[in-house]
Amino acid sequence: MQKLELAQNKLKQYNQEEILSLLDRLDENEKEELINQVLKIDFEEIKKLYENINKKENKEETVTPVESIDKELLNESEKNTLEEIGLKIIKQNKYAVVTMAGGQGTRLGWNGPKGTYKLANGKYIFEILAEKFKDFENQYGIYPNWYIMTSEQNNKQTIEFFDKMNYFGLDKSKVEFFKQDEIPVLTSEGKLVIENNKIKTASNGNGAVYDALIKEHIIDDMKSKGVEWIYISGVDNIMVNYIDPLFLGLTVKNNMQIASKSVIKGYPEEKVGVFCKKNGRPAIIEYVELTEEMRYSKKPNGDLVYGDANIISHLLNVNIIKQITEQKLQYHLEVKNGLYKFEAFIFDGFKAMEDMLIMRVKREEEFAPIKNKEGIDSAESAFEIYEKNNAKNMI
């Protein structure tokens, strides 16, 4: 009874009385589940997020460009030296991979976690990602631990899928799953949304990875295994090169705690976020934030001044994760089908550092995202890039 009263008081306090009448209509199990949901929600945070939707921020930001290091401009001697530095760290088990896989394949017409989507060659996205570990093991006799961030929505399905596929031949003890948080979805009036007698929630964005690494004790697990560096990327880029000794070596040699890979923008109007500095701190500026001058300005060599596109391929020292979580990340609003969804972005954590390294790579070698059912950034376009690279590597 005490839990019910607490839930009722919360709902009344935050003007969510519609759920009170629903509680009266549910059976005991459903009622218990809904009460537990209500008690877990940070209503004060939700209230502030909703109230801030229409507030215009007056804070002034000074945006400046950043320089990247083009991998292709490194000579063979430099590449060999950097690879040796990185390989030494990886072979000492001081490196791990984190894949953010909390999303569903809904936009692809797929009923299940996005990582379980099957491509034209019959391989699943997770299978292609797993092969990268096996390829590294075949070359060097070792591969790093793999941590996969799921969501409440797809955690059970993801783990069952890996069990069914026998972890694609990987050592089960080297693969671990952890969940990101969820946040309620709101109507345009700021009301909680009910779906199947539950409060509708959604994963709280890729920026949730920082808190999840701490809350789910993944950082503790990493440190107990001696891990010092983690490579974080999304599940939907099948060309991601997340076991990259050269990139790791370059980051270490430059005494950086955080680094990202970029690709050059295909054209000035491409709708991608690009690396920059905001008020002297590493950041991403979204396409819509770029002024006309910023969008088209070029360097003397013809490159765009703001031309390094973010591909969500990030390398971080484990020791800075706690520092990032201490500066609570802001939420960004996404409006979908008239509902309000709030997400934190991983790149907002970069401002915890004074500087970072950016290594520019070839788009066709490391970036083939699967976001849409057809057209640009679809399974078909990504598979085409994947097949071309396979053919090239076999020559």
N, C-alpha and C positions, 0 to 999 in steps of 0.2 A: 504493500500500500504506500510505503514511504517513497518508493521510486516513482510510482504513478503521480503522487502529489508533486514531487519535484519537477516531473515532466510537464504537468499541467501548469504549474507556476511559471515555468520557463516560457511556455507557449503563450500564456497570457501576457507576460512581461514584454515579449517581443512581437506582439500583435500577429500571432500565427494561430488564432483560435480555430481556423478551419479544420486543423488536425485534431482538435479536441472531440469534435463530433465523429470523426473517423474512428477514434479509439473506442468509442462506445459500440461500434458496429463490428469490431473484429473479434475473432475467437482468441482464446487465452495465449496461444503461441504467437499469433500475429501481433497481438497487443504488446506482448513482452518484447518482441523484436523491434517494434516501432518505438516503444519507450526507451529502449537502449540506444537507438539511433538519436533520439531527441537529446538524451543526456550527454552524448558524445559531441554534439555540435557546439562549436564556439559561436553562440548567437551574437555576441558583441562584435566579433570580427566580421560576421556576415552583414550585420547592420551597417558597420562602417564602410564596407566594400560597396554596398548598395548606395549609401548616401554620397559616396565620393564619385559615383558614375558621371554625374553631370557637372562636377566641380572642375573648373579649369585651373590647372597648376600655373602659378605665376613665376615659379622658380626659373631663373635664367641659367642656361647651360652654354658653355663654350665648347663647341665641337671642333676638333682638329683631326687631321688625317694621321695615319700611322704607316710605318714602313714594314714591309714583309720581306722575308728571305725566300727567294725563288729557288726551290730545290734543283731546278734544271740548270741554274747558273753555278752550282757548286762543281768544282773539278773532281776528278776521280780520287785523287789523294785525300781531299777533304771528306768526300763521302766515305771512304774506307776508314778514316780515323774516327768519324762520328759513329759509324756502324759498330766499330769495335767498342766504343764507350757504351753504347746502348745494349749491345749483346752481352757484355759483361754483367750489366745490371739484371737483364732478363734471365740469364743463366743462373744467377744467384737467387732466383725466385723473389725478386724485389719489385715485380711488375705484375699488375693485374688488369683485366678488361672488365668494364661495366657496360652492359647493353641495356638501354632504356626501352622496354617492351611492354608498356602498360596499355597500349591502345588495341582496339578491335579493328578488324578488317572491313568494317561496314562500308566505307567509301569505295572499297574494291568489289563490293557485292559478295563478300566472304563472311560467313557466319562462324566467327571464332577469332582468337588472337591473331593480330596481323602477322606475327612470326610463323604461324602455321599455314600461311597462304602458299599455294603450290604454283610454281612458275611453269612456263611452256615446256621445259625439259623434264618436268615431273619432279623437280627438286623443290623442297620447301625453303622459305626464307631462312628459317633457323638452321636448316641443313647446310645451306651455302655459307652461313656465318661459322658454323661448326667446322667446316672443311678448312677454314683458315688456320685453326688451331692444329689440325692434323698435318697440314702442309708445313707449318713451322716445325712441328715435331719431327717430320720426315727429314727436314734439313738440318736441325740442330739437336735433336734428341730430347727436347723438352718443350713444354708449352705452358703459358701462364694460367692462373686460376681465372675462371669466368663467372662473373656475378651478373645475374639477370634481374632487372627491376620489372616487376609485374604490377598489377593493380588488383583491387578487390574484385573487380569485374572479371579478370581473366587469369588470376593466379592458379586456381585449381585446374583449369583447362590446360594451361601451359605446362605445369608439372606432369600432368597425366600424359600429355603429348610427348614430352621428353622420355618418360618411362616407356611409352609404347614404341618409340623409335630407338630404344636402348641407348639414349644419349648420343646417337650418331657415332658410336665407337669411342667417345671420350670417357675418361675416368670420371665416374659419377661423383667421387669425392672432391673433384676439382670444379664442379659446377654447383652454384648455390643461387637460390631464388630469394628475393625480398620484395616487399610491397611498398608502393608509394601511398601517400594519403589521398583521401577523397574529400571533395568539398561540395556542399549542396548547390543544386541548380535553382535559379530563381526565375519567377515570372517578371514581366516588366513593371509590376506593381510591388515587387520585393517580397512576394510570397513564396514559400517553399512549394516545390512541385511534388505531387504524389503520383507514383507509378506502381501498379501492382501492390497497393496497400503499404508501400514503403516510401520514404523520402528519397526522391531521385537525386543521386550524386554523380559526380564525374571526377576523373583523375585531375589532380591540381597542377598539371603541367610538368614539363621536363625539369623545371627549376626545383621540383620536389625531391630530386635525386639527392641533394645535399642533406636535407633533414632525414630522409629515409636511410641514408648510409649511417647516420648517427643513431636514430631511433631503433633501427632493426639490428643494431650492433655489428654491422658489416665492417665498419672501420676498426672496431675492436678485433674482429676476426682477421682482417688484413694485417693489422699490426702484430698479432700473435704469430702470423706466418712470415713476418719480416717484409711485408710489402711496403714499398716507399712511393711507388708511382702508380697511378691509375689512368687508364684511357677510357673516356666516356663518350659514347656515341649512340645514335638511335638504331632501332631494329630495321628501319625501312631503307637503309642505304646498303645495298648488297655489294657494292664495290669498296666499302670501307676497309682501310688498311690499318687495323688497330693493333697489330703487333709489328711496330715499325722501329727497329733499332736506330736508324738514322735520325728520325724525328726525336726520339728520346735523347740520343747523344747530342744533338744540336741544342736541345733545351738545357741539358745539364751543363754543357760547355759554356753556354751563355748565362749561367747562374740564375735561370728563371724558375719560378715555382709553378707557373701555369703557361700553357702554350696551346695554340689552335692551328688547325690546317685551314687553308682557304683555297678557293679557286677564283680565277679572274672572271669578273662579270662578262657575260657573253656580249652585252651591249648596254649602253647607258640606262635604258629604260627597263632593264630586267628587274622584276619585282622580288628582290632579295635583300636581306639585311647585310650590311657591310661593316667591317671593323673600323673603329675610330677611337678617339679618346673624348670623353665628356668630362669637362672640368679637370682635365689632366689624368683621368683614370680610364683604364681599358673598358671599352663598351662596344655595343652594336648599335648602329643607327638604321632604322627601318626605311624601306623605300619611300614611304609616304612622308617621312621626316626630312628627306633630302630636298634642299632648295634647288632651283633650276641650275644655279651656278655650281653647286656641289655635284649635281648629277652629271654634268657635262665637262667639268674642268679636267684638264689633262696635264700630265707631267711632261717635261721636255722630251722624254723618250716615247711619248704617245700613249702611255698607260693612263687610265683614269686615276685621278687623285684619290677618289673613294671607290676603289675597284676590287678590293679583296672581299669576296662573298663568303659568308658564314655557311659551313656545311655540317655543323654540329659534330665536329671531331675534335675533342678536347683532351689535353693531357694535364693532369694536376698532381702535385705532391700531396700525399695523404694528410700531411700536417696542416694544410691550409683549409681543409674542409670545415673544421670546427670554427675557424675564423670567419668563413663565409656564412655559416649558419647564425652567427652572432649578430649579423647585420640584416635582420629579417628582410627577405626579398619582397618587393612589391608584387601585387597581382595585376594582371592585365585582363581586360574584358573581351570576351568573344560572344557575339550575339548570333545565335543559331536557331532558326525556326521560331523566332520570337522569344526565346529563352536566354537568360543571362548565365554565362559560364565564366568562371574565373581561373586564370592559369598563371603560374610563376614560370619565368623563363631562365634557363640555365645560365645564359650569358649575363644576367643581372648580377651574378655572383662575382664576376670578374673585377668589379670595382673595389673589392676587398684588397686587391693588389695595386701597387703603384705602376707596375708595368707587366707586360706579357710578351711572349714571342709568337710571331705568326709565320708559318711556313707555307708558301704557296705551292700547290701541287697541280698536276694536270687533271682537269675535270674528267676526261675520258678514262683516267686510270683509277680515280678514287671517289667518284661521285655518281651514283645511279640510284636516286631516290624513287621509292614506290609510294606515291601519295594518291594518285587519281586512278579511276577505273579505265580511262583511255586518254590518249593524247599525250601532252607534256607530262613528264614525271609519273608515267603510268608503269604498270608491270611490263607492258610490251616494250616501252622505250628503255627501261632499265635492263631488261633481258637482252636487248640488242647490244647494249654497251658491254654487258657481261660476256656474251658470246664472242664479240669482237676481240676482247682482251684474252679470252681463252685461246682463240685461234692464233693470236699474235704470240702468246707465250709458248705455243707448241712448235713454232717455227724454229 
